[in-house]
Amino acid sequence: MNKAKKKFNWTPYCYLLPSMLVFAVFLFYPFVKTIYLSLYKTDKMGQAKLFVGAENYVDLLTSESFLNSLKVTLLFVVVVVAGSMLIGLVAAVLCNKAFPGIRIFSTAYALPMAIASSSAAMIFQIMLHPSVGIVNKLLKLDINWLNDPKTALICVAILTAWLNSGINFLYFSAGLGNIDDTIYERASVDGATGVQQFFSLTLPGLSPIMFYTLVVNVIQAFQSFGQIKILTEGGPNETTNVIVYSIYRDAFFNYRFGSAAAQSVILFIIIMLITLVMFRIEKKGVQYS
């Protein structure tokens, strides 16, 4: 007896179709279009006019401005990721024990995730104003923080780290809540100090969530834009001209959409390579048990 042919079930694919259409329109098509434009010279409307192949990439990789932008971006990412994760971790550890007013402190530490980067940047700009800013008044200094090449990048990085620290606080708080308290009790009985418990128990227990937070923070830091646009606009002397702002400036001020697209592709490759490297070293530093 011949077996009846199994009827193909289209139902799961029908459920996937709406989301795939959204991805196709808002993710896959723009990505392919960006790669396409990176191979062309464009007019002021962004229409491809002259095929130049890899010329846009060669021009970028031999440009002092772009290489400086790349260096600035990497430095910015390192400071932002380290700062935001450190702030979030310290805040989470401080709020891990019950004490009067813990809800107020927890809300304050998580507050940055509810503040738009543009709003925070405008407030930060007033605080750092050379004549009326509270920072100079408290420190009794006369520094133009955002117009000094030595301090502009670190100021923008500090603000960005604070903005990203709120979600990190929530991640680390959730991770600390999953660590069994009995291991700390046993460690205390064995004579382990608080510092020893932190490095031997807390950090290993948080390693999975720390790895996830690291990946997310690196990607977010590379994509930072709003605060840079408001505070420095890439200046002074391109000391805060990260790649994302360079893309914006090339596309919407210089109307060099081909060059901007090439920078976008390079940025994508950089983020992808860094992410792959982090996943490669995951097994050495992450403990899941």
C-alpha positions as CSV (number, residue, x, y, z in Angstrom):
1,M,0.0,0.0,0.0
2,N,1.4,3.4,-1.0
3,K,1.8,5.8,1.9
4,A,-0.2,8.9,1.6
5,K,1.8,12.0,0.8
6,K,2.2,14.1,3.8
7,K,0.5,17.4,3.3
8,F,2.8,20.4,3.7
9,N,1.8,22.7,6.5
10,W,1.9,26.4,5.5
11,T,0.5,27.7,8.8
12,P,3.8,28.4,10.6
13,Y,5.1,30.3,7.5
14,C,1.9,32.4,7.4
15,Y,2.6,33.5,11.0
16,L,6.2,34.4,10.1
17,L,5.2,36.3,6.9
18,P,4.2,39.7,8.5
19,S,7.4,40.0,10.5
20,M,9.5,38.9,7.6
21,L,7.9,41.6,5.4
22,V,8.7,44.2,8.1
23,F,12.3,43.0,8.2
24,A,12.6,43.0,4.4
25,V,11.3,46.6,4.1
26,F,13.1,48.2,7.1
27,L,16.2,46.0,7.5
28,F,17.2,43.9,4.5
29,Y,16.4,46.3,1.7
30,P,18.2,49.3,3.4
31,F,21.2,47.1,4.1
32,V,21.5,46.0,0.5
33,K,20.8,49.5,-0.7
34,T,23.6,50.8,1.4
35,I,26.1,48.3,0.0
36,Y,24.9,49.3,-3.5
37,L,25.3,53.0,-2.9
38,S,28.8,52.5,-1.4
39,L,30.0,51.5,-4.9
40,Y,28.7,54.6,-6.6
41,K,29.1,58.4,-6.8
42,T,25.8,60.0,-6.2
43,D,24.0,63.2,-6.9
44,K,22.7,65.5,-4.1
45,M,19.4,63.6,-4.0
46,G,21.3,60.4,-3.2
47,Q,20.7,58.8,-6.6
48,A,23.5,56.5,-7.9
49,K,25.2,58.2,-11.0
50,L,28.7,56.8,-11.6
51,F,29.9,53.3,-10.7
52,V,33.3,53.6,-9.0
53,G,33.7,50.2,-7.4
54,A,35.9,50.2,-4.3
55,E,37.0,53.8,-4.8
56,N,34.9,55.1,-2.0
57,Y,36.5,52.6,0.4
58,V,40.0,53.4,-0.8
59,D,39.4,57.1,-0.4
60,L,38.2,56.5,3.2
61,L,41.0,54.2,4.2
62,T,43.6,56.7,2.9
63,S,41.8,59.7,4.4
64,E,43.4,61.2,7.6
65,S,39.9,62.5,8.6
66,F,38.3,59.0,8.5
67,L,41.3,57.4,10.2
68,N,41.1,60.0,13.0
69,S,37.3,59.3,13.2
70,L,38.0,55.6,13.5
71,K,40.5,56.2,16.3
72,V,38.1,58.6,18.1
73,T,35.3,56.1,17.8
74,L,37.3,53.2,19.3
75,L,38.5,55.4,22.2
76,F,35.0,56.6,22.8
77,V,33.6,53.1,22.8
78,V,36.2,51.8,25.3
79,V,35.5,54.7,27.8
80,V,31.7,54.5,27.4
81,V,31.5,50.7,27.8
82,A,33.9,50.5,30.7
83,G,32.2,53.5,32.5
84,S,28.6,52.4,31.9
85,M,29.2,48.8,33.0
86,L,31.2,49.9,36.1
87,I,28.5,52.4,37.2
88,G,25.7,49.8,36.6
89,L,27.6,47.1,38.5
90,V,28.5,49.2,41.5
91,A,24.9,50.5,41.7
92,A,23.5,47.0,41.5
93,V,25.8,45.7,44.2
94,L,24.9,48.6,46.5
95,C,21.2,48.0,46.0
96,N,21.5,44.2,46.4
97,K,20.9,44.4,50.2
98,A,17.7,45.6,51.8
99,F,18.0,49.0,53.6
100,P,15.6,52.0,54.2
101,G,15.0,54.0,51.0
102,I,16.3,51.2,48.7
103,R,13.4,51.9,46.3
104,I,14.4,55.6,46.0
105,F,18.0,54.7,45.2
106,S,17.0,51.9,42.8
107,T,14.7,54.3,40.9
108,A,17.5,56.9,40.8
109,Y,20.0,54.4,39.4
110,A,17.6,53.2,36.7
111,L,16.5,56.7,35.8
112,P,19.0,57.3,32.9
113,M,17.2,54.7,30.8
114,A,14.0,56.8,30.8
115,I,15.8,60.0,29.7
116,A,16.2,60.9,26.0
117,S,19.8,61.5,25.0
118,S,18.9,64.8,23.5
119,S,17.3,66.1,26.7
120,A,20.2,64.9,28.8
121,A,22.7,66.5,26.4
122,M,21.0,69.9,26.7
123,I,21.1,69.7,30.5
124,F,24.7,68.6,30.4
125,Q,25.5,71.4,28.1
126,I,24.2,74.0,30.6
127,M,26.1,72.3,33.4
128,L,29.4,72.5,31.5
129,H,28.9,76.1,30.3
130,P,32.2,78.0,30.9
131,S,30.6,81.0,32.7
132,V,27.3,79.9,34.2
133,G,27.8,76.1,34.4
134,I,27.6,74.5,37.9
135,V,30.6,72.3,37.2
136,N,33.1,75.2,36.9
137,K,31.5,76.9,39.9
138,L,31.8,73.8,42.1
139,L,35.4,73.1,41.0
140,K,36.3,76.8,40.9
141,L,37.7,76.4,37.4
142,D,37.4,78.3,34.2
143,I,37.4,75.6,31.5
144,N,35.4,75.5,28.3
145,W,34.9,71.8,28.6
146,L,33.1,71.1,25.3
147,N,35.3,73.4,23.2
148,D,38.6,72.1,24.5
149,P,40.1,69.3,22.4
150,K,41.6,67.8,25.6
151,T,38.2,67.5,27.4
152,A,35.5,67.4,24.8
153,L,35.6,63.6,24.1
154,I,35.7,62.6,27.7
155,C,32.8,64.8,28.6
156,V,30.6,63.3,25.8
157,A,31.8,59.8,26.8
158,I,30.9,60.4,30.5
159,L,27.4,61.5,29.6
160,T,26.9,58.5,27.3
161,A,28.2,56.1,30.0
162,W,25.7,57.6,32.4
163,L,22.8,57.3,29.9
164,N,23.7,53.6,29.3
165,S,24.2,52.8,33.0
166,G,20.5,52.6,33.8
167,I,19.8,49.5,31.8
168,N,23.0,47.9,33.0
169,F,21.9,48.4,36.5
170,L,18.7,46.5,35.8
171,Y,20.6,43.7,34.1
172,F,23.1,43.3,36.9
173,S,20.4,43.6,39.6
174,A,18.5,40.7,37.9
175,G,21.8,38.7,37.7
176,L,22.5,39.3,41.4
177,G,19.0,38.1,42.3
178,N,19.7,34.8,40.7
179,I,22.8,34.1,42.8
180,D,22.1,31.8,45.7
181,D,22.6,33.6,49.0
182,T,23.7,30.3,50.7
183,I,27.1,30.4,48.9
184,Y,27.8,33.8,50.6
185,E,26.9,32.4,54.0
186,R,29.2,29.4,53.5
187,A,32.0,31.7,52.3
188,S,31.5,33.9,55.4
189,V,31.7,30.9,57.7
190,D,35.0,29.9,55.9
191,G,36.4,33.4,56.7
192,A,36.1,35.0,53.2
193,T,36.0,38.8,53.3
194,G,33.6,40.9,51.3
195,V,36.2,41.7,48.7
196,Q,37.0,38.0,48.3
197,Q,33.4,37.1,48.0
198,F,32.9,39.7,45.3
199,F,35.7,38.5,43.1
200,S,35.3,34.8,43.8
201,L,31.5,34.5,43.9
202,T,29.7,37.6,42.6
203,L,31.7,38.2,39.4
204,P,31.7,34.5,38.3
205,G,28.0,34.3,39.0
206,L,27.4,37.4,37.0
207,S,29.6,36.4,34.1
208,P,26.8,35.3,31.7
209,I,24.8,38.6,32.2
210,M,28.1,40.6,32.1
211,F,28.9,39.0,28.7
212,Y,25.5,39.9,27.3
213,T,25.7,43.4,28.7
214,L,29.2,43.8,27.2
215,V,27.9,42.9,23.7
216,V,24.9,45.2,24.0
217,N,26.9,48.1,25.3
218,V,29.6,47.9,22.6
219,I,26.9,48.0,19.9
220,Q,25.1,50.9,21.6
221,A,28.3,52.9,22.0
222,F,29.2,52.5,18.4
223,Q,25.7,53.9,17.5
224,S,25.8,56.9,19.8
225,F,24.8,60.1,17.9
226,G,22.2,62.4,19.6
227,Q,24.4,63.7,22.4
228,I,27.4,64.3,20.1
229,K,25.2,66.2,17.6
230,I,23.9,68.5,20.4
231,L,27.1,68.9,22.5
232,T,30.0,69.2,20.0
233,E,28.9,68.4,16.4
234,G,32.1,66.4,16.0
235,G,34.3,69.2,17.2
236,P,36.5,70.8,18.3
237,N,39.0,69.9,15.6
238,E,37.2,66.6,15.0
239,T,38.1,65.3,18.4
240,T,34.6,64.0,18.9
241,N,33.9,63.1,15.2
242,V,32.9,59.5,15.7
243,I,32.0,57.4,12.6
244,V,28.2,57.7,13.1
245,Y,28.5,61.5,13.1
246,S,30.9,61.4,10.2
247,I,28.3,59.4,8.2
248,Y,25.6,62.0,9.1
249,R,27.8,64.9,8.1
250,D,28.9,63.3,4.8
251,A,25.4,62.4,3.8
252,F,23.3,65.4,4.9
253,F,25.8,68.3,4.7
254,N,28.3,67.3,2.1
255,Y,25.8,65.2,0.1
256,R,28.3,62.5,-0.4
257,F,25.9,59.6,0.0
258,G,28.3,57.1,-1.6
259,S,31.0,57.9,0.9
260,A,28.5,57.8,3.8
261,A,27.3,54.4,2.7
262,A,30.8,53.1,2.5
263,Q,31.4,54.3,6.1
264,S,28.2,52.6,7.2
265,V,29.5,49.3,5.6
266,I,32.8,49.7,7.3
267,L,31.1,50.4,10.7
268,F,29.0,47.3,10.2
269,I,32.1,45.2,9.5
270,I,33.9,46.6,12.6
271,I,30.9,45.9,14.9
272,M,30.5,42.4,13.4
273,L,34.2,41.5,13.8
274,I,34.3,42.8,17.4
275,T,31.1,40.8,18.3
276,L,32.5,37.7,16.7
277,V,35.7,38.0,18.7
278,M,33.7,38.5,21.9
279,F,31.7,35.3,21.2
280,R,35.0,33.4,20.4
281,I,36.4,34.3,23.9
282,E,33.1,33.7,25.6
283,K,33.9,30.1,26.7
284,K,37.1,31.2,28.5
285,G,35.5,33.9,30.7
286,V,31.8,33.0,31.1
287,Q,30.6,30.5,33.7
288,Y,27.1,29.2,33.1
289,S,27.0,26.9,36.1
